[in-house]
Amino acid sequence: MNIQHFYDDALAQGSFAIESNGEVALVDPSRDIKPYIDFADKHNAKIVAVFETHPHADFISSHLELKEKLGVDIYINEKVGVSYDFENMNHGDEVKVGDVTFRALFTPGHSPDHNSYLLIDEDGKQHGVFTGDSLFVGDVGRPDLREGAGNIQVSKKELAGMMFDTINDVFSNLDDNTVVYPAHGPGSLCGKNMSSDLTSTIAKEKSDNWAFHIKDKGEFVEAFLDGQKFIPKYFPNSVEVNRKGAQTLDEAVKSVKREKGIEIPADAIVIDARDGESFRSGHVKGAINIQNGEKDKFETWLGSIVGPNEKFYLVAENEEKLDFAIYRAAKIGYEGNIISGVVDPKNTSEKESDLNLDDFKSNPDHYTIIDIRNASEVEGGKFFDNAINIPLPDLREKFDEIPKDKPVVVHCAGGYRSAAGASILSKLKENTEVYDLSEAVKEFQ
C-alpha cells in the first residue's frame, strides 16, 4: 500500500491518493487532476474510486471530471443530494480497493452530510482515517458554514451538537494508533485552532485536541461556536458547485477570454494580480490589488473580497502570470466571473503615494488608521489604540464608514492584505489621501 498526501499551501487543503495492488483511490481531490494521474502512472496503477467526505466550501473538487474522463466511481453520502451518478456510502458501508478496505463513518458536525473513511489495511488493521473537515489536528471543523447552504439546512448550534456526538461516539472509539488524515491544515478557514502538523493519530488527538476534553455537551457547543473566523463570500457557492460537479479544469481555464492592451471600462470591477510595486507604479483607477505570488493566498482573498455573482476584469503583467491567476481563480470556481483576462491595459495612469513613515510615527493622531485584520486577530490586541477595525472582506460594503477628514493609513498583520485594502479605499482619494502601511506594520507590533 502506498499513500500520497497532496497539499495545497495556498488553500491549506489536503487530498490523498491510496494505491493498493494496482488500484488507486482518491479522497477529496482538488480541481487539478494531473498530480493524481501522475501518481497512478508512477505506480503503474489505475484510479478506480473517489471518496468525497462532503461538498467542500473552500475549493472545487475534481470528482466529476475524474468520473467523466477515467470512469471512476464516486462514493459519497446520499444526504449530500448530488446531481451526478454516485455510489452511496452510509455508516459502516465498505468498499474494497486493491487489497485494502474503505469503511464509511458518518461524522456530521462540520456539515450534516459528512462522511469520514476508515482505511483498513491488508491485515485487517485500522491504518488510518480520512477525516475531511470533521477532525483536524488539534481542532474540529467549524459548524457555521452550512447555514443557508447545501441540500440540508441545519443551524450551527445543531451542527455543534452533532460534532460532540461524532467525537465521542465515532472518533473516540477508533484504535489509538490509527493515523488521522484531515483535509486541511493551519491557515484554513474551515477551523480556528489547527496545529502546524498535517497528520496525527487518534491517541494524540485524544491527548491534545480540545474537542476530546469537554465532556458536557452544552459546554462543548458553547466553546465550539465561540470565536469562529469570518466566512468568505465564495464558500456557499462552492458547496453548490461541488454538489452539482464542476466543469473540467482545462475547459474552465480555456473558456476565459484573454485580451491585451484594451481599455477597461471605468465602472468595472478590476482585480489587479500584479505585485505591489508594479501596482503602485500605475494601474486602472479603482482596481483592487490582490497579489498573485506563489505563496500568496490569492484564491482566499479573491473569494472573500469579490462575491460569487460579481463579474470582474483580471489584470496580470504577462500572459504566463495571467494564466496562473486564471488557474487559481478556477480552483474556487471563479473562472466564470472573469469578463476578460488582460495584459497591459491602456488606462493605467493611477499611481499610489508613499507614506511618510517618520511623520506617521511622530504624529499617528494626524491619520485615520484602518485595521483590516479579522475580528479574532484584533481580540489579541491592537497595534494602534485609535485604529478602526473593518476586516478586509467587509471593506467594500463599509466603505462609507471611513472618516474623510484625515489621511487614511491601512494596515493588516504582515503587509499582504493591506495592499488590497488600500486599493479598495483609493476611491477616497478625491477627498482624502490613502496610504498602505505595508510591511512597515511589523515595526509597530
TORFI-906423 format. One record per atom (N, C-alpha, C): x, y, z; residue in one letter. Coordinates in pm, whole numbers, plus 50000, padded with zeros to 5 digits. Atoms other than C-alpha are relative to their C-alpha. Layout:
XYZA...
***
This chain:
500854988050000M500005000050000M500885012450000M499304987250006N501205034949912N498985011350020N500864988549974I499665067050045I500775012849970I499384987050033Q500475101249898Q499095011250047Q500724988249951H499435133650067H500315011649906H499844988250087F498905162449821F499505012150078F500384988649916Y498885195949999Y500155013149924Y500054986950064D497915229849857D500185010750107D499714990249895D499585256350075D499095012149992D500794987850015A497545285049931A498634998550065A501325002549942L494245269250039L500084991850128L499825008649883A495725248750326A499124987649990A500915011050032Q493925219350165Q500774987449965Q499325012750027G494985183050165G499084989949934G500715011250062S493905154249943S500944988150002S499215012249982F495085118449933F499774990249886F500085011150095A495855090549689A500514987650072A499655012549934I495965054749815I500074989249894I499835010650101E497385027249592E500164986550068E499875013749950S496964990249657S499784990349886S500095010750100N497654961649418N499485005149866N500314994850133G497384983149106G498765008649991G501194991550000E494275002449208E500235012150092E499824987549925V494115038449334V498645005750038V501164992449952A491505055849546A500465014050037A499714986149963L491425093649594L498995004550104L500894994049899V489995112349890V500065015049987V500154985550009D488755148149845D501005006549903D499044994450096P490735155749526P499705014649965P500144986150042S491355192049431S499645000549852S500544998850135R490285205649092R500994995549892R498985003850098D493575197848914D500304985150013D499865014549991I493655160548834I501404995049963I498705004550050K497195159448690K500854993250108K499165006749900P499005151549019P499544985850032P500525013349968Y496735121549078Y500274990249886Y499695008550116I497205108148726I501494996550001I498555002549991D500975111848768D500314989650108D499815009749892F500775092649096F499644986049953F500435013150049A498835064248933A500994994549898A499025004550101D501275062848640D501294995350066D498765003549929K504245061948879K499914985950059K500185013149936H502785031049047H499374989849905H500555009150101N501555015348721N498624995150043N501315003449941A498065016648865A498905007949931A501194993750059K494545027548772K499165006350111K500894993449905I492375052948954I498614994249982I501295006850011V489145034649032V498915006050089V501004995149904A487465053849314A500365013950051A499854987149932V486955088749456V499054999950119V500804998949878F485745092349814F499905014750039F500254986249960E484175126049889E499445000150142E500484999549862T483765134550256T498735008450011T501154990849995H481225162750191H500165010049887H499814989650102P480565191249945P500815011650059P499064990549941H483535213850016H499595014449971H500314985850014A483125251150069A501185008249950A498834991550024D486695263150018D500754996849872D499345003150128F487755246049693F499054991749915F500795008050093I486325229349386I500664986449980I499505013650014S486705191749367S499934995349855S499955005350138S487545172049052S499274986749986S500605013450002H485365141949132H499234997349871H500795002450121L483045146648832L500904998749877L499075001150113E485925152348588E500674986349999E499385013249991L487595120448713L499034989149956L501005009850042K484365101448661K499815000449849K500254998650143E483835115348311E501194995749915E498805003050080K487435111048192K500544985950023K499365012749966L488515079348373L499024989150039L501005009949966G485255062148458G500034995550145G499925003949859V485915061848833V498625000750065V501224999249920D483145055949085D500185010650107D499994989849896I482285084749320I499194994850118I500655004649878Y481465074649676Y499765012050092Y500374988549917I479595099649895I498704996650072I501255002349927N476775100750149N498835005849921N501174995750078E473365103249983E499375012750056E500584987949941K472405131350225K500495012749931K499454988250069V474575154950017V499045004949893V500954996150103G471935154649744G500685004649873G499214996150116V474275154749445V499204998849871V500674999850130S473345159649078S500634990349900S499315009350089Y475575132348933Y499814985750052Y500085014049959D475645094248944D501064997150105D499075002649891F477275081749265F499664986850067F500215011949918E477655052249497E499805004750144E500304995349865N476015058449834N500854992750104N499245005849889M478115053050146M499365004450131M500544997649867N476205050850473N500964994650105N499115004149891H477785044750812H500184984850001H499695014349996G479525010950812G500154993549864G499845005850134D479395005150435D501484999149964D498595002350033E482634991650290E500194998449850E499605001550140V484404992849953V501444995149997V498655005450012K487464972649856K500695006649881K499144994650106V490234989149653V501334992850009V498825008449988G493064965649572G499824990550116G500075008949884D493794947349896D499605007250129D500404992449881V492574974750133V498505002949994V501444997549989T489094983950252T499765013950054T500454987149950F487435017750297F498624998150064F501265001149927R484705018750562R499475014050029R500594986849976A482355048550576A499655001750148A500384996049865L481955065950912L499195012849986L500824987950008F479085090850935F500445009250113F499374991049902T480685120751110T499505014449983T500534986450016P478365151251097P500505009250111P499584989849903G479205183551277G500545012249929G499594989250091H481065204251023H498905002249898H501164999750089S478275196050782S499074988550043S500955010549957P475135174750830P500074987549916P499955011050095D476095151150547D501424994549985D498565002650006H479745144050631H500334985450029H499405013149976N481455110350596N501495001550024N498565002649998S484925100850709S500184985849946S499775013350058Y486585069950564Y501164993250073Y499015007849926L488415044250774L500714990649903L499195008550088L491255027050586L500464987850078L499635012649937I491654990550683I501014992949909I498925005250084D494914975150561D499814985349965D500075013750050E495654941150408E499864989850112E500075009149887D495884925450755D498765002250086D501234997549926G492524938850868G500145009850114G499774990349893K494014965651093K499615014149955K500334986150028Q492875001851117Q501305007749975Q498774992650031H495655020150935H499815015050022H500204985649991G494185055050910G498545003549978G501354995150024V491065076050890V500095013549930V500044987650078F490445102850628F498805008050051F501024993249920T488525128050834T499385012149933T500584988550067G487765155250578G500075012450085G500064987949918D486615186150765D499364997350136D500585003149869S485355167851074S501065001150109S498934999949901L488545161351273L501295005149937L498704994650041F491665182551225F501044996650106F498965001649899V494985181051404V499885011650098V500154989849898G494235199951724G498675007350000G501254992750011D490755211151623D498964991349931D501065006550079V487455201451460V499425010349903V500504991250106G485735215851151G498855008750047G500974990249951R483705247151218R498574996549958R501385004250025P479895242851234P499115010649936P500854988750043D478735275851085D500055002749850D499884997650144L479465271650713L498794995249920L501095006050077R476305252850619R498645006150031R501274993049980E473645276650745E499645007049869E500424993950126G471785285550425G500684994449878G499335006050116A473915263150201A499834984950006A500055014550006G473685227350083G498594994449991G501265007150017N470955201550047N499174999850129N500665000649870I470155200550420I500305012850076I499844987549926Q469585232650618Q499984996950150Q499865002949857V470815229150977V500675011950067V499394988849928S471645255751236S501384996250051S498665002649949K475195259351360K499984993950139K500105005949866K474065250751712K499694985149991K500295014350021E472575217951590E501244992649953E498795006450052L475755210251399L501054998550110L499045000849889A477875217851705A499674988150090A500415011549922G475825192151897G500334986949930G499655011950078M476335166951616M501504997050011M498565002049990M480095172551636M500384993850135M499755006049868F480065164452008F499774984949993F500305014250012D478425131151927D501014992949910D499025005950090T480825124651639T501324997350072T498745001749928I483865129851862I499904988550100I500105009549890N482565108452147N499494986349958N500605012850040D480675081251958D500724993449882D499335005650118V482855076851649V501535000450016V498544999149999F486425090051666F500624994550128F499445005149874S486945081352034S500064984850004S500045014649999N486195045051953N500984993549902N499015005650092L488885041151687L501264996150077L498755004349937D492195024151766D500945011950018D499144988649968D494715047551927D501075002649895D498914998150097N497395041651662N499505002849858N500564996550131T495025049651372T500485014049960T499494987150049V496555077651164V498835008949959V501034990350036V494425109051124V500485007949879V499684992950124Y494475123250769Y498915010349972Y501044989950021P492495156150764P500125006949864P500024993150130A491535177050461A500605014050006A499464986549989H493045209250599H501065001050107H498974997149902G495965223650792G499925014450043G500034986349947P496865256650961P499865010349889P500274989750100G495635287350776G498674998149930G501325002450059S492425270950656S498935007150080S501134993449934L489215289650733L498924990050040L500975010249960C487445256550797C500154996050147C499805002349857G488795255751155G500635012350060G499494987949938K490165280151408K501314998150076K498805001949917N493005264151610N500794987749957N499325012050048M494725238551390M501495000250033M498575001649977S498175225151469S500755001849868S499164999150120S501055230151228S500264986349939S499875013550053D501165192251189D498864997149903D501015003050101L499325179050886L499354986450018L500595012949965T498685143951020T500214997650149T499925002649857S498255128951364S499614985450023S500575012949967T496955098051544T498815002350093T501144998949908I493765091551737I500505002050143I499474998649863A495835087952056A500475014350025A499514986349982K497485121752003K498855009950007K501154990949996E494155138651934E499234998550132E500635001949869K492645123152246K500765007650108K499154993249900S495555138252437S500015015149983S499714985850024D495955172252270D498855008249946D501084992750067N492725181452092N498925003850101N500964995049902W490385203252298W498644993149991W501355005450021A487295186852147A499794986750073A500125012849928F488035153752323F499945002050152F499874997749856H488375170252664H498735005150066H501234994549942I484975186952711I498914989449995I500945011249994K482535160452829K498555004350020K501374994949991D479495182652883D499595005749865D500414996250135K477575187452558K499725014949988K500304985850004G476295222352639G501255008550003G498734992849991E479765234152736E500784998749870E499325002350127F481185218752419F499435009149891F500654991850103V478635236452197V500395014750017V499664986049975E479355270052361E501445003049961E498594998050034A483125266152324A500224999149850A499845002350143F482775253851967F499555012049917F500564988850077L480675283151848L500765013050023L499334987549964D482865309452014D501245002349914D498774995750064G485475328451814G500274994549861G499785004850137Q484925314051467Q500375011649908Q499534989950093K486565332851180K498885004149904K500974995550100F484785351450900F499764989249896F500325009450108I483115332250618I500195007049866I499804993750131P484445341250271P498734999549915P501204998850082K481825351950020K499794987949910K500145010650099Y482555322849787Y499624986450059Y500215013249940F482015294550038F498654993649965F501285006550033P478255288549989P499914996049853P500035003050143N478715289649611N500784987249970N499195012050024S481455263149621S499274987450043S500795011449955V479185239949818V499064995649887V500955003250106E476625241849537E500704994849875E499255004950117V479215237749259V500444985650023V499535013549972N480585206649429N498854990050007N501155009050001R477115192049476R499594996349858R500385002450139K476485195549103K501134993349921K498845004750075G480015187148988G500465010749904G499454988950077A482325211548814A500434995949860A499425001450133Q483355215948454Q501474995950013Q498605003849993T486775201148373T500885012550009T499134988549976L489635223948476L500545005749869L499454995050127D491175226048128D498975008149923D501064992850071E487865236247972E499685013150070E500314988049924A487235261148250A501025011049974A498934990150020V490595278348208V500015005149857V499974996150142K490445278347827K498805008749963K501214992550034S486945293447830S500125014850033S499864986149958V488215326047983V500595008349886V499544990950106K488605354247730K501285006950044K498744993349972R492085369647710R500205011349899R499794988450085E492955404147574E501285007250041E498784992449972K495955427047551K499825014449954K499984986050037G496195464847552G498655006649985G501344994050013I492475471547586I499795010750108I500394990549898E490855499847776E498844994050080E501025006149914I488895485948070I498965010650038I501054990349967P485515503048131P500175005850141P499754992849875A485615528648411A499184994550117A500875004449890D482765513148611D500184985250034D499825014349981A484105477348603A500764996950129A499175005249893I485445457148894I501274994649936I498715004250055V489145451848827V500834993850111V499085006649908I491325426749009I501385000149936I498634998950050D494985435348956D500874990550081D499285010649930A497065404749042A501515002050001A498554997350003R500475421048999R500545002450141R499394997149871D502955426549280D499755014550038D500334986849948G502585457449497G500755011349933G499214989450062E505405477149340E499495003249860E500534997750134S504055472348988S498655007050006S501314993849987F500575481649102F500125014750035F499874986149956R501675513449277R500545009049890R499394991850105S503615525048971S499035003649889S501004996550101G500485525348753G498954989249984G501065009850010H497085508448749H498705006749958H501324995050036V493495511948637V499345006050124V500664993349889K491555536048856K498954990850062K500975008349929G489585517349120G500364985350007G499605014149999A491475484449068A500324995450142A499705006149870I491825461149367I501234991149983I498735007150012N495325447649419N500024987650089N499875012849931I495195410749517I501194992849938I498755004750058Q498745399249464Q500014984849984Q500075014050040N499315365349300N501374993450000N498735007249987G502745354249417G499774985550037G500115014449976E503415317049458E499474996850140E500365002949861K502965318549837K498845008750050K501114991449960D500165344349841D498694992150001D501305006549992K496655333649938K499025007049906K500784993050100F495215347549616F498564995049995F501345005750011E492265323649600E499105004550114E500814996749883T491065330349953T499555014549998T500364985949993W491165368149925W499195004549879W500874997350113L489695369049576L498564996350036L501355004749967G486725348749702G499435006350125G500484993049882S486495369550020S499595014449968S500264986050038I486505403849853I498925001049893I500944999950114V484515395749536V498964989150021V501075009749983G481145378749560G499854990749881G500135010050107P480245347849353P499125004549884P500854995050108N477725367949147N500575012549932N499384988150058E480135396249058E500974996249888E499095001950112K481995398548728K501145010150009K498864991149989F485455413448701F501014997649888F498845001350087Y488435420048477Y501204995850086Y498825005049929L491645402248579L501255004749928L498814994150060V494935420548517V501254993150052V498705005749963A498405404748515A501075006149911A498934993150072E501835416048395E500414993349870E499695006850126N502255389448123N499074988049986N500955010850030E500435360247964E500194988050093E499745011449911E502145333848179E499375002350138E500564997149868K501135350948502K498495001649994K501454999350016L497665357448367L499414985950002L500475013949999D497225320248300D500004994450142D499895004849863F498375313148656F498895005850087F501074993749923A495885338048800A498644994149965A501255006250042I493045323148594I499884986050060I499965013549942Y494055288248708Y499635000450148Y500274999049857R493945299349071R498565004450026R501414996149988A490565316349025A499104987849978A500805012050030A489275283548881A500014990150116A499935009049886K490365264949194K498865002350098K501164997249915I487495282149376I498735002249917I501184999250084G485095281449082G499685013849947G500234986150042Y485555317948978Y500395002749855Y499624997550139E486625312948617E498865006649922E501144994150068G483105321948504G499725014350039G500164986149957N483315355048690N500905009649924N499014991650068I486165367548474I499455004749865I500454994350127I484935390948200I501074998249895I498855001350089S488385390948046S501275000450083S498664999149944G491965384348144G500815009749914G499394989150075V494025414848046V501475001850037V498594996249985V497715421547995V500165014049940V499714986350046D498875457847960D498745008049962D501154991550031P495525476047983P500465014449974P499574986550040K495645511247840K499935010050115K500264989349903N494235531948124N500594996850137N499315003249874T496845526348397T500735012350054T499364987449960S497525562348493S499985002450151S500074998049855E496645558948863E501284995250068E498815003749924K499625558449099K499725001750149K500174999349856E499925553549475E501125008250062E499014991949929S501705578049706S500634992050112S499325006749890D504285566149957D499755007450130D500224994349868L503615571750324L501305005650056L498874994449927N505985594950511N500034993050136N500025008549882L506785569050774L500455007450126L499534992449883D508675592951002D498885008850055D501104991449955D505715616851012D498914991650066D501025008749944F503335587951077F500394995350140F499535004349868K505475575451365K499905011350103K500004988649909S505665610251516S498605005350028S501324993949988N502055620151456N498894990449959N501025009750043P499805589451436P498575005450011P501344994449984D496825610051554D499585008949884D500314991950117H497045630251234H499414991649886H500485009350103Y495845599451042Y498814992050053Y501025010149970T492765577651033T500604986449968T499345012950017I494145542651084I498924989149989I500965010750025I492135513650940I500704986650014I499465013449974D492975479251080D499094989949930D500865008950079I491715453750826I500184985350038I499905013849953R492605422751024R498624994850042R501255006149956N489865398351122N499765003450146N500364996749862A487995404651445A500734991250100A499315009249908S489585373851604S501465003950018S498624995349988E493045388351531E500085012350090E500004987549923V492165422051683V499764997250148V500215003649859E491005404752002E501324997850072E498685002049941G494675396852059G500735013050028G499404987149974G495425434052075G500165008349874G499814990750111K495555464851853K501475004249992K498674994050017F498775478751708F499945015050026F500214985749980F497325514051730F498695001950077F501174998549913D494905524552004D498815006349929D501094992750064N492915547551777N499574994049866N500345006350128A492635523151486A498544995749996A501365004850025I489205514951339I500114986449932I499935013550056N488745477851274N498854997549903N500955004550102I486995469250947I500694988749923I499335011050068P488015434250828P499955001349848P499884998750146L489135432650466L498774994949924L501165004750077P486155411250348P498805009350007P501134990949983D483795438550474D500275014049945D499574986350030L485705468650342L499205006349887L500754994250112R483845473150013R498595004050044R501354997249955E480485471850190E499965011350103E499974989949893K481555495250473K500865012049963K499184989150053F483415519850255F499575013650055F500534986849958D481165548750359D500225003050147D499764997849857E482045543950727E501385006150027E498644994949980I485615556350672I499965015250011I499934985349990P486155592050804P500895005749890P499284993950113K487405615750535K500725012950039K499424987349957D488815643950749D501514999450019D498555001749984K492355629650773K500514990449893K499445010550085P494725609750554P499754986350063P500335013549953V493965572550581V501224990949983V498945010150005V496555545850664V499384986450026V500585013549991V495605509350609V501094990250042V499025010249961H497335480750786H499324986650027H500455013449963C496985443250837C501034994450098C499035005849907A499305418951020A501404999449942A498685001750059G502125414950770G500275007949874G499794991550117G501555437150466G499334995349874G500615005050123Y499875414550210Y498585005249981Y501404996050011R496235422350282R499835015149989R500164985450001S496815459450331S500115005849859S499934995650140A497695462749961A498614999849938A501375000950050A494195450749876A499115010350068A500844990649925G492625471850150G500205014449956G499724986350042A494365503950049A499485002549859A500504998150137S493445498449685S498485001349998S501464998549990I489775494049781I499645014150045I500294986749946L489875526649976L500565011349915L499434989450084S491685545049699S498925008949939S501104991750049K488255557349589K499825012550085K500054988349914L488605581449881L500925011149952L498934990850035K491485598649704K499525013549948K500504987250049E489285625349552E499925010250113E500104991249885N488945639449904N501084997350105N499125004249893T491425620350118T501124991349944T498875008250042E494895605750065E499964986750073E500015013449941V495145568150127V501394993949987V498675006049998Y498355550350225Y499934985550049Y499855013949959D499325513950260D501234999150091D498865001349908L501485507950570L500894988449960L499285011450055S502535475350407S500814992850109S499205007949906E505345455650575E500565008250115E499554991449890A506275485650790A499164997950125A500845002649883V503455474351021V500764991950104V499245008549908K505945449951173K500785008450102K499274991549908E507745479451334E499125004550117E500934995049898F504625486951540F499404988650083F500615011449930Q503785451851663Q500674997850135Q
***
